[in-house]
């Protein structure tokens, strides 16, 4: 591992202590083998002024909820250091009280909660302190001879601390063990099964001490052939049907929809293919800090994927019964990652980003397990210690804060014809409510903001393209729950005798046949979906056709009939099928200013009067259509199928 320090980059963050603290924190955070997704913490001791202008001696320590890779000045909680030193002298204090006292000592009441390691940072007598969960260090400590090997590498230059629960207990242990220790003669401190601390009088010194300590362990592992021991293999190929079943089983057990992210890389497939993978993968996490995201062990998938997930639940119940003292409330027993021999590793989360966090942790874990095996055997921390962190009140508080409660979170949606107009509005509405959305259109389009959408440029009149779009949705998110079949075209007005065969065929192909092709491709995966639902976007013309639009009206009537038959056929599978019939939605691409003006003039109306020429006297927008589609796909309509809902402001011909 090399130092990434550059003077020019450092200067851009400022030359004051906190600016340099931000800079080196980001350097640590961008190295994923040191910290993952909010792990680790850093601090700097400096003076600051309170709200009354009084100067105080402070510890600026990473605040809860901030990630080192992107941290800013506001991410450091300024805590009065005299309070932290006083805390360090207490014989004991509960974790919740520790958090309260630390918060009461904040210089700024609007700052984030200080890290639970703040007391430990305070008692280390150096200006800058860095803490990481370096993979190589934790992996080495997870071996039978790990502690002895660390002593052999560093001698007395590094203080080695047995595993202790993070927080006050750890700070007290370090304080007791370090009595008489000359901190200036120590390069760092290694917490077995947990991570590394380094320090220095400058930000660069503390950061580069971390790089040096980790590099020494890397050299040791490399010399013992650990890195070369990581297995690689080629996945035997995707099995999207089984992936969808696994994701549904996990969602059912979790009690909420979950996104599944598949890693079929050669490293993941190599690990999953190891003969003893069921043994080594289920000995525990790389570090207890990961357990809140990964649970204690993964599920091993065999021939009966759904049965294996259910067996995992029994094992988790037993684990909880063994370790609970009766005061904890059991978390959902669903696995958060799976080892799938022949295929790779699957990660689960309420959102795609959450699943990717688990996937990242799993990828680091499977490498570390194999390093440790090469060094004498993988021996994770004892189950009781892992349980203590998983059910630690402070970690449970983090989970509670991270729950979004958005109604479509974890559900996977395909919206066709989604580059603009009604389709785009529907996709945006569902994404805003937490759904993982796959947009499909013949036009290219940017993904919807939020990190949970994928756009596929495809012409779904092509059966191969329709099948490919559905499979890509499953590939990206693990399954499919909702299909919004919206793609359509509105041809120029022509009497029946003037419509040529090509125009007729094209209209029916887009407005009817393409929907049947999407339906055919989606049904096998919707059968494994969570509260599966299909919504077709029809038209007022089904009930109230107009002259000059024979092809359009016939195609939309056929689409409605297709939906009715689908509702009859798919009801036994729990798949709901409904139709919305919009009319006069004027904020779509068809309704240009010229077209609107011409239509309004034909009826001797102003444009505004024409837009509101319905029984409610209200303009209909694509966003309002999207709201109805969202409602139909939601649990609020869980007992509704075969319905046709007008979204037209009230049309006397339809009524």
ABEGO torsion letter per residue (X at the ends): XBBABBAAAAAAAEABAAAAAAAAAAAAAABAAABBGGBEBBBBBBBBBBAAGBBBBBBBBBBBGBBAAABBAAABBBBBAAAAAAAAABABBBAAAAAAAAAAABABAABBBBBAAAAAAAABBBABBBBBBBAAAAAAAABAAAAAAAAAAAEAABBBBBBBBBEAAAAAAAAAAABGBBAAABAEBBBBGAEBBBBBABAAAAAAAAAAAAAAAAAAAAAAGAAAABBBBBBAEBBAAAAAAAAAAAAAAAGBBBBBBBBABAAAAAAAABAAAAAAAAAEBABAAAAAAAEABBBBBBABAAAAAAAAAAAAAAAAAAABAGABBBBBABBABBBBBGAEBBBBBABAAAAAAAAAAAAAAAAAAAAAAAAGEBBBBBAAAAAAAAABAAAAAAAAAABAGBAABGBBBBBBGAABEAAAAAAAAAAAAGBBBBBBBABBBBBBBGGABBBBBBBAABAAAAAAAAAAAAAAAGBBABBBBABBBBBBBBBAAABBAAAAAAAAAAAAAAAAAAAAAAAAAAAABBGBBBBBBBBAAAABBBBGBAAAAAAAAAAAAAAAAAAAAAAAAGBBBBBBBBBGBAABAABBAAAAAAAAAAAGBBAAAAAABBAAGBBBBAAAAAAAAAAAABAAAAABBGBBBBBAGEBAAAX
